[in-house]
Amino acid sequence: MKGIQIEPEIDIQIDLNVTSYIPDEYIQDANQKIEIYQAIALCQNEKDIQNIIDEIIDRFGNMPVELENLIAIAKIKYLAKSLKISKIASKKTAVLFTFEPNQCNIDIQALIEKYGNKIKFSAGIKSMITLEIGSCDEEQILKDVTAFLLDVCLSVFGDRH
């Protein structure tokens, strides 16, 4: 090709202490369930997320919490991808964000000003940020992780992505 460098796809691991799946009682048909899982996995922005939520509610009715959690994780995944975060993992009442090698381009000072002693930063080839959530509540974990990633997007891109 003509010198156009294509960035390799980041494989993001998300290991949060959150129950996230499509319950059998909600969608019984295995093929429909696979179709929904695939659609959720392909979400790349807020519009995609909203479209899949609308489609699911239209077809199957109000979503159970486990499915809402799965969609929240899809949002976390696309935000993490834009920030070159390769892993997000729960550690007791905290969440650890691991960046791709040499890819942490965030304004640490702005985050420290906002989060104070709730965050710890570890520099290195794979930089890491630990966010203390102080809770094991699934809803709180998803809410805090999403808000944190949006704040990081703000520090990097100047908008909430």
Rosetta constraint file for C-alpha pairs under 8 A:
AtomPair CA 10 CA 81 HARMONIC 6.69 0.50
AtomPair CA 10 CA 84 HARMONIC 7.25 0.50
AtomPair CA 10 CA 86 HARMONIC 6.53 0.50
AtomPair CA 11 CA 86 HARMONIC 6.37 0.50
AtomPair CA 12 CA 77 HARMONIC 6.92 0.50
AtomPair CA 12 CA 80 HARMONIC 7.64 0.50
AtomPair CA 12 CA 81 HARMONIC 7.10 0.50
AtomPair CA 12 CA 85 HARMONIC 7.06 0.50
AtomPair CA 12 CA 86 HARMONIC 4.54 0.50
AtomPair CA 12 CA 87 HARMONIC 5.50 0.50
AtomPair CA 12 CA 88 HARMONIC 7.86 0.50
AtomPair CA 13 CA 86 HARMONIC 6.23 0.50
AtomPair CA 13 CA 87 HARMONIC 4.64 0.50
AtomPair CA 13 CA 88 HARMONIC 6.29 0.50
AtomPair CA 13 CA 89 HARMONIC 7.90 0.50
AtomPair CA 14 CA 73 HARMONIC 7.86 0.50
AtomPair CA 14 CA 77 HARMONIC 7.49 0.50
AtomPair CA 14 CA 87 HARMONIC 5.84 0.50
AtomPair CA 14 CA 88 HARMONIC 4.86 0.50
AtomPair CA 14 CA 89 HARMONIC 5.95 0.50
AtomPair CA 15 CA 87 HARMONIC 7.85 0.50
AtomPair CA 15 CA 88 HARMONIC 6.10 0.50
AtomPair CA 15 CA 89 HARMONIC 4.53 0.50
AtomPair CA 15 CA 90 HARMONIC 6.25 0.50
AtomPair CA 16 CA 88 HARMONIC 7.18 0.50
AtomPair CA 16 CA 89 HARMONIC 5.33 0.50
AtomPair CA 16 CA 90 HARMONIC 4.83 0.50
AtomPair CA 16 CA 95 HARMONIC 7.79 0.50
AtomPair CA 16 CA 141 HARMONIC 7.99 0.50
AtomPair CA 17 CA 90 HARMONIC 6.08 0.50
AtomPair CA 17 CA 136 HARMONIC 7.54 0.50
AtomPair CA 17 CA 138 HARMONIC 6.87 0.50
AtomPair CA 18 CA 69 HARMONIC 7.17 0.50
AtomPair CA 18 CA 138 HARMONIC 5.21 0.50
AtomPair CA 18 CA 141 HARMONIC 7.92 0.50
AtomPair CA 19 CA 66 HARMONIC 5.70 0.50
AtomPair CA 19 CA 69 HARMONIC 6.90 0.50
AtomPair CA 19 CA 70 HARMONIC 7.90 0.50
AtomPair CA 19 CA 138 HARMONIC 7.58 0.50
AtomPair CA 20 CA 66 HARMONIC 4.53 0.50
AtomPair CA 20 CA 67 HARMONIC 5.89 0.50
AtomPair CA 20 CA 68 HARMONIC 7.66 0.50
AtomPair CA 20 CA 69 HARMONIC 5.21 0.50
AtomPair CA 20 CA 70 HARMONIC 4.59 0.50
AtomPair CA 21 CA 66 HARMONIC 5.41 0.50
AtomPair CA 21 CA 67 HARMONIC 5.49 0.50
AtomPair CA 21 CA 69 HARMONIC 7.81 0.50
AtomPair CA 21 CA 70 HARMONIC 6.00 0.50
AtomPair CA 22 CA 26 HARMONIC 6.92 0.50
AtomPair CA 22 CA 27 HARMONIC 7.03 0.50
AtomPair CA 22 CA 33 HARMONIC 7.15 0.50
AtomPair CA 22 CA 66 HARMONIC 6.55 0.50
AtomPair CA 22 CA 67 HARMONIC 5.34 0.50
AtomPair CA 23 CA 27 HARMONIC 6.62 0.50
AtomPair CA 23 CA 64 HARMONIC 7.85 0.50
AtomPair CA 23 CA 66 HARMONIC 7.38 0.50
AtomPair CA 23 CA 67 HARMONIC 7.66 0.50
AtomPair CA 24 CA 28 HARMONIC 5.02 0.50
AtomPair CA 26 CA 60 HARMONIC 7.21 0.50
AtomPair CA 26 CA 63 HARMONIC 7.85 0.50
AtomPair CA 26 CA 64 HARMONIC 7.53 0.50
AtomPair CA 27 CA 32 HARMONIC 7.18 0.50
AtomPair CA 27 CA 33 HARMONIC 6.17 0.50
AtomPair CA 27 CA 60 HARMONIC 7.30 0.50
AtomPair CA 28 CA 33 HARMONIC 7.50 0.50
AtomPair CA 29 CA 33 HARMONIC 6.25 0.50
AtomPair CA 30 CA 34 HARMONIC 6.19 0.50
AtomPair CA 31 CA 35 HARMONIC 6.18 0.50
AtomPair CA 32 CA 36 HARMONIC 6.28 0.50
AtomPair CA 33 CA 37 HARMONIC 6.21 0.50
AtomPair CA 34 CA 38 HARMONIC 6.11 0.50
AtomPair CA 35 CA 39 HARMONIC 6.20 0.50
AtomPair CA 36 CA 40 HARMONIC 6.14 0.50
AtomPair CA 36 CA 56 HARMONIC 7.82 0.50
AtomPair CA 37 CA 41 HARMONIC 6.17 0.50
AtomPair CA 38 CA 42 HARMONIC 6.27 0.50
AtomPair CA 39 CA 43 HARMONIC 6.71 0.50
AtomPair CA 39 CA 52 HARMONIC 6.98 0.50
AtomPair CA 40 CA 49 HARMONIC 7.37 0.50
AtomPair CA 40 CA 52 HARMONIC 6.83 0.50
AtomPair CA 40 CA 71 HARMONIC 6.66 0.50
AtomPair CA 40 CA 74 HARMONIC 6.52 0.50
AtomPair CA 41 CA 74 HARMONIC 6.54 0.50
AtomPair CA 43 CA 48 HARMONIC 5.09 0.50
AtomPair CA 43 CA 49 HARMONIC 5.89 0.50
AtomPair CA 43 CA 74 HARMONIC 6.75 0.50
AtomPair CA 43 CA 75 HARMONIC 7.60 0.50
AtomPair CA 43 CA 78 HARMONIC 7.32 0.50
AtomPair CA 44 CA 48 HARMONIC 6.28 0.50
AtomPair CA 44 CA 49 HARMONIC 7.75 0.50
AtomPair CA 44 CA 75 HARMONIC 7.86 0.50
AtomPair CA 44 CA 78 HARMONIC 5.48 0.50
AtomPair CA 45 CA 49 HARMONIC 6.47 0.50
AtomPair CA 45 CA 75 HARMONIC 7.31 0.50
AtomPair CA 45 CA 78 HARMONIC 6.57 0.50
AtomPair CA 46 CA 50 HARMONIC 6.16 0.50
AtomPair CA 46 CA 75 HARMONIC 7.31 0.50
AtomPair CA 47 CA 51 HARMONIC 6.10 0.50
AtomPair CA 48 CA 52 HARMONIC 6.26 0.50
AtomPair CA 49 CA 53 HARMONIC 6.22 0.50
AtomPair CA 49 CA 71 HARMONIC 7.22 0.50
AtomPair CA 49 CA 74 HARMONIC 7.85 0.50
AtomPair CA 49 CA 75 HARMONIC 7.08 0.50
AtomPair CA 50 CA 54 HARMONIC 6.12 0.50
AtomPair CA 51 CA 55 HARMONIC 6.14 0.50
AtomPair CA 52 CA 56 HARMONIC 6.03 0.50
AtomPair CA 53 CA 57 HARMONIC 6.16 0.50
AtomPair CA 54 CA 58 HARMONIC 6.03 0.50
AtomPair CA 55 CA 59 HARMONIC 6.10 0.50
AtomPair CA 56 CA 60 HARMONIC 5.69 0.50
AtomPair CA 56 CA 61 HARMONIC 7.01 0.50
AtomPair CA 56 CA 63 HARMONIC 7.61 0.50
AtomPair CA 57 CA 61 HARMONIC 4.41 0.50
AtomPair CA 57 CA 62 HARMONIC 5.47 0.50
AtomPair CA 57 CA 63 HARMONIC 6.64 0.50
AtomPair CA 63 CA 67 HARMONIC 6.19 0.50
AtomPair CA 63 CA 68 HARMONIC 6.43 0.50
AtomPair CA 64 CA 68 HARMONIC 6.44 0.50
AtomPair CA 65 CA 69 HARMONIC 6.10 0.50
AtomPair CA 66 CA 70 HARMONIC 6.34 0.50
AtomPair CA 67 CA 71 HARMONIC 6.31 0.50
AtomPair CA 68 CA 72 HARMONIC 6.20 0.50
AtomPair CA 69 CA 73 HARMONIC 6.20 0.50
AtomPair CA 69 CA 139 HARMONIC 7.86 0.50
AtomPair CA 69 CA 142 HARMONIC 7.54 0.50
AtomPair CA 70 CA 74 HARMONIC 6.37 0.50
AtomPair CA 71 CA 75 HARMONIC 6.42 0.50
AtomPair CA 72 CA 76 HARMONIC 6.28 0.50
AtomPair CA 72 CA 142 HARMONIC 6.75 0.50
AtomPair CA 73 CA 77 HARMONIC 6.04 0.50
AtomPair CA 73 CA 142 HARMONIC 7.45 0.50
AtomPair CA 74 CA 78 HARMONIC 6.46 0.50
AtomPair CA 75 CA 79 HARMONIC 6.29 0.50
AtomPair CA 75 CA 146 HARMONIC 7.73 0.50
AtomPair CA 76 CA 80 HARMONIC 6.02 0.50
AtomPair CA 76 CA 145 HARMONIC 7.40 0.50
AtomPair CA 76 CA 146 HARMONIC 5.89 0.50
AtomPair CA 76 CA 149 HARMONIC 7.45 0.50
AtomPair CA 77 CA 81 HARMONIC 6.13 0.50
AtomPair CA 78 CA 82 HARMONIC 6.44 0.50
AtomPair CA 79 CA 83 HARMONIC 6.57 0.50
AtomPair CA 79 CA 149 HARMONIC 6.46 0.50
AtomPair CA 79 CA 150 HARMONIC 7.43 0.50
AtomPair CA 79 CA 153 HARMONIC 7.76 0.50
AtomPair CA 79 CA 161 HARMONIC 7.73 0.50
AtomPair CA 80 CA 84 HARMONIC 6.15 0.50
AtomPair CA 80 CA 85 HARMONIC 4.98 0.50
AtomPair CA 80 CA 86 HARMONIC 7.30 0.50
AtomPair CA 80 CA 149 HARMONIC 7.03 0.50
AtomPair CA 81 CA 85 HARMONIC 5.91 0.50
AtomPair CA 81 CA 86 HARMONIC 7.36 0.50
AtomPair CA 83 CA 99 HARMONIC 7.95 0.50
AtomPair CA 83 CA 104 HARMONIC 7.81 0.50
AtomPair CA 83 CA 152 HARMONIC 7.92 0.50
AtomPair CA 83 CA 153 HARMONIC 7.03 0.50
AtomPair CA 84 CA 99 HARMONIC 5.84 0.50
AtomPair CA 84 CA 100 HARMONIC 5.70 0.50
AtomPair CA 84 CA 103 HARMONIC 6.27 0.50
AtomPair CA 84 CA 104 HARMONIC 7.43 0.50
AtomPair CA 85 CA 97 HARMONIC 6.67 0.50
AtomPair CA 85 CA 98 HARMONIC 5.64 0.50
AtomPair CA 85 CA 99 HARMONIC 4.10 0.50
AtomPair CA 85 CA 100 HARMONIC 5.76 0.50
AtomPair CA 86 CA 97 HARMONIC 7.79 0.50
AtomPair CA 86 CA 98 HARMONIC 5.79 0.50
AtomPair CA 86 CA 99 HARMONIC 5.39 0.50
AtomPair CA 86 CA 100 HARMONIC 5.54 0.50
AtomPair CA 87 CA 96 HARMONIC 7.80 0.50
AtomPair CA 87 CA 97 HARMONIC 5.86 0.50
AtomPair CA 87 CA 98 HARMONIC 5.04 0.50
AtomPair CA 87 CA 99 HARMONIC 7.02 0.50
AtomPair CA 88 CA 95 HARMONIC 6.77 0.50
AtomPair CA 88 CA 96 HARMONIC 5.61 0.50
AtomPair CA 88 CA 97 HARMONIC 4.68 0.50
AtomPair CA 88 CA 98 HARMONIC 6.43 0.50
AtomPair CA 89 CA 95 HARMONIC 5.52 0.50
AtomPair CA 89 CA 96 HARMONIC 5.22 0.50
AtomPair CA 89 CA 97 HARMONIC 6.78 0.50
AtomPair CA 90 CA 94 HARMONIC 5.93 0.50
AtomPair CA 90 CA 95 HARMONIC 4.46 0.50
AtomPair CA 90 CA 96 HARMONIC 6.34 0.50
AtomPair CA 91 CA 95 HARMONIC 5.60 0.50
AtomPair CA 91 CA 96 HARMONIC 6.84 0.50
AtomPair CA 92 CA 136 HARMONIC 7.39 0.50
AtomPair CA 93 CA 132 HARMONIC 6.27 0.50
AtomPair CA 93 CA 133 HARMONIC 5.63 0.50
AtomPair CA 93 CA 134 HARMONIC 4.86 0.50
AtomPair CA 93 CA 135 HARMONIC 5.23 0.50
AtomPair CA 93 CA 136 HARMONIC 5.78 0.50
AtomPair CA 94 CA 130 HARMONIC 6.60 0.50
AtomPair CA 94 CA 131 HARMONIC 5.45 0.50
AtomPair CA 94 CA 132 HARMONIC 4.20 0.50
AtomPair CA 94 CA 133 HARMONIC 5.16 0.50
AtomPair CA 94 CA 134 HARMONIC 6.59 0.50
AtomPair CA 94 CA 135 HARMONIC 7.88 0.50
AtomPair CA 95 CA 130 HARMONIC 5.66 0.50
AtomPair CA 95 CA 131 HARMONIC 5.23 0.50
AtomPair CA 95 CA 132 HARMONIC 6.51 0.50
AtomPair CA 95 CA 133 HARMONIC 7.20 0.50
AtomPair CA 95 CA 145 HARMONIC 7.71 0.50
AtomPair CA 96 CA 128 HARMONIC 6.80 0.50
AtomPair CA 96 CA 129 HARMONIC 5.83 0.50
AtomPair CA 96 CA 130 HARMONIC 4.44 0.50
AtomPair CA 96 CA 131 HARMONIC 6.41 0.50
AtomPair CA 97 CA 128 HARMONIC 5.48 0.50
AtomPair CA 97 CA 129 HARMONIC 5.16 0.50
AtomPair CA 97 CA 130 HARMONIC 6.25 0.50
AtomPair CA 97 CA 131 HARMONIC 7.98 0.50
AtomPair CA 98 CA 126 HARMONIC 6.46 0.50
AtomPair CA 98 CA 127 HARMONIC 6.07 0.50
AtomPair CA 98 CA 128 HARMONIC 4.55 0.50
AtomPair CA 98 CA 129 HARMONIC 6.74 0.50
AtomPair CA 99 CA 103 HARMONIC 6.19 0.50
AtomPair CA 99 CA 104 HARMONIC 6.06 0.50
AtomPair CA 99 CA 126 HARMONIC 5.51 0.50
AtomPair CA 99 CA 127 HARMONIC 5.47 0.50
AtomPair CA 99 CA 128 HARMONIC 6.18 0.50
AtomPair CA 100 CA 104 HARMONIC 7.46 0.50
AtomPair CA 100 CA 126 HARMONIC 5.82 0.50
AtomPair CA 100 CA 127 HARMONIC 7.66 0.50
AtomPair CA 101 CA 125 HARMONIC 5.03 0.50
AtomPair CA 101 CA 126 HARMONIC 4.55 0.50
AtomPair CA 101 CA 127 HARMONIC 7.27 0.50
AtomPair CA 102 CA 124 HARMONIC 7.75 0.50
AtomPair CA 102 CA 125 HARMONIC 5.43 0.50
AtomPair CA 102 CA 126 HARMONIC 6.33 0.50
AtomPair CA 102 CA 127 HARMONIC 7.39 0.50
AtomPair CA 103 CA 126 HARMONIC 7.80 0.50
AtomPair CA 103 CA 127 HARMONIC 7.90 0.50
AtomPair CA 104 CA 127 HARMONIC 6.35 0.50
AtomPair CA 105 CA 156 HARMONIC 6.84 0.50
AtomPair CA 106 CA 152 HARMONIC 6.75 0.50
AtomPair CA 106 CA 155 HARMONIC 6.13 0.50
AtomPair CA 106 CA 156 HARMONIC 5.37 0.50
AtomPair CA 107 CA 111 HARMONIC 6.65 0.50
AtomPair CA 107 CA 152 HARMONIC 7.83 0.50
AtomPair CA 107 CA 155 HARMONIC 5.57 0.50
AtomPair CA 107 CA 156 HARMONIC 6.78 0.50
AtomPair CA 108 CA 112 HARMONIC 6.14 0.50
AtomPair CA 108 CA 121 HARMONIC 7.93 0.50
AtomPair CA 109 CA 113 HARMONIC 6.15 0.50
AtomPair CA 110 CA 114 HARMONIC 6.35 0.50
AtomPair CA 110 CA 155 HARMONIC 7.06 0.50
AtomPair CA 111 CA 115 HARMONIC 5.83 0.50
AtomPair CA 111 CA 116 HARMONIC 7.61 0.50
AtomPair CA 111 CA 151 HARMONIC 7.71 0.50
AtomPair CA 111 CA 152 HARMONIC 7.42 0.50
AtomPair CA 111 CA 155 HARMONIC 7.84 0.50
AtomPair CA 112 CA 116 HARMONIC 4.77 0.50
AtomPair CA 112 CA 117 HARMONIC 7.37 0.50
AtomPair CA 112 CA 119 HARMONIC 6.96 0.50
AtomPair CA 115 CA 119 HARMONIC 6.20 0.50
AtomPair CA 118 CA 131 HARMONIC 5.72 0.50
AtomPair CA 118 CA 132 HARMONIC 4.92 0.50
AtomPair CA 118 CA 133 HARMONIC 7.46 0.50
AtomPair CA 119 CA 129 HARMONIC 6.64 0.50
AtomPair CA 119 CA 130 HARMONIC 5.40 0.50
AtomPair CA 119 CA 131 HARMONIC 4.57 0.50
AtomPair CA 119 CA 132 HARMONIC 6.17 0.50
AtomPair CA 120 CA 129 HARMONIC 5.60 0.50
AtomPair CA 120 CA 130 HARMONIC 5.10 0.50
AtomPair CA 120 CA 131 HARMONIC 6.77 0.50
AtomPair CA 121 CA 127 HARMONIC 7.53 0.50
AtomPair CA 121 CA 128 HARMONIC 5.88 0.50
AtomPair CA 121 CA 129 HARMONIC 4.57 0.50
AtomPair CA 121 CA 130 HARMONIC 6.52 0.50
AtomPair CA 122 CA 127 HARMONIC 5.62 0.50
AtomPair CA 122 CA 128 HARMONIC 5.04 0.50
AtomPair CA 122 CA 129 HARMONIC 6.24 0.50
AtomPair CA 123 CA 127 HARMONIC 4.60 0.50
AtomPair CA 123 CA 128 HARMONIC 6.57 0.50
AtomPair CA 124 CA 128 HARMONIC 7.99 0.50
AtomPair CA 133 CA 140 HARMONIC 7.86 0.50
AtomPair CA 133 CA 141 HARMONIC 6.82 0.50
AtomPair CA 133 CA 144 HARMONIC 6.95 0.50
AtomPair CA 135 CA 140 HARMONIC 7.01 0.50
AtomPair CA 135 CA 141 HARMONIC 7.19 0.50
AtomPair CA 136 CA 140 HARMONIC 7.55 0.50
AtomPair CA 136 CA 141 HARMONIC 6.88 0.50
AtomPair CA 137 CA 141 HARMONIC 6.18 0.50
AtomPair CA 138 CA 142 HARMONIC 6.32 0.50
AtomPair CA 139 CA 143 HARMONIC 6.07 0.50
AtomPair CA 140 CA 144 HARMONIC 5.91 0.50
AtomPair CA 141 CA 145 HARMONIC 5.99 0.50
AtomPair CA 142 CA 146 HARMONIC 6.02 0.50
AtomPair CA 143 CA 147 HARMONIC 6.12 0.50
AtomPair CA 144 CA 148 HARMONIC 5.98 0.50
AtomPair CA 145 CA 149 HARMONIC 6.17 0.50
AtomPair CA 146 CA 150 HARMONIC 6.17 0.50
AtomPair CA 147 CA 151 HARMONIC 6.20 0.50
AtomPair CA 148 CA 152 HARMONIC 6.20 0.50
AtomPair CA 149 CA 153 HARMONIC 6.12 0.50
AtomPair CA 150 CA 154 HARMONIC 6.21 0.50
AtomPair CA 150 CA 160 HARMONIC 5.18 0.50
AtomPair CA 150 CA 161 HARMONIC 6.94 0.50
AtomPair CA 151 CA 155 HARMONIC 6.34 0.50
AtomPair CA 151 CA 160 HARMONIC 6.75 0.50
AtomPair CA 152 CA 156 HARMONIC 6.21 0.50
AtomPair CA 153 CA 157 HARMONIC 5.53 0.50
AtomPair CA 153 CA 158 HARMONIC 6.97 0.50
AtomPair CA 153 CA 159 HARMONIC 6.40 0.50
AtomPair CA 153 CA 160 HARMONIC 5.56 0.50
AtomPair CA 153 CA 161 HARMONIC 6.13 0.50
AtomPair CA 154 CA 158 HARMONIC 4.54 0.50
AtomPair CA 154 CA 159 HARMONIC 4.50 0.50
AtomPair CA 154 CA 160 HARMONIC 4.97 0.50
AtomPair CA 154 CA 161 HARMONIC 7.30 0.50
AtomPair CA 155 CA 159 HARMONIC 7.73 0.50
AtomPair CA 157 CA 161 HARMONIC 7.43 0.50
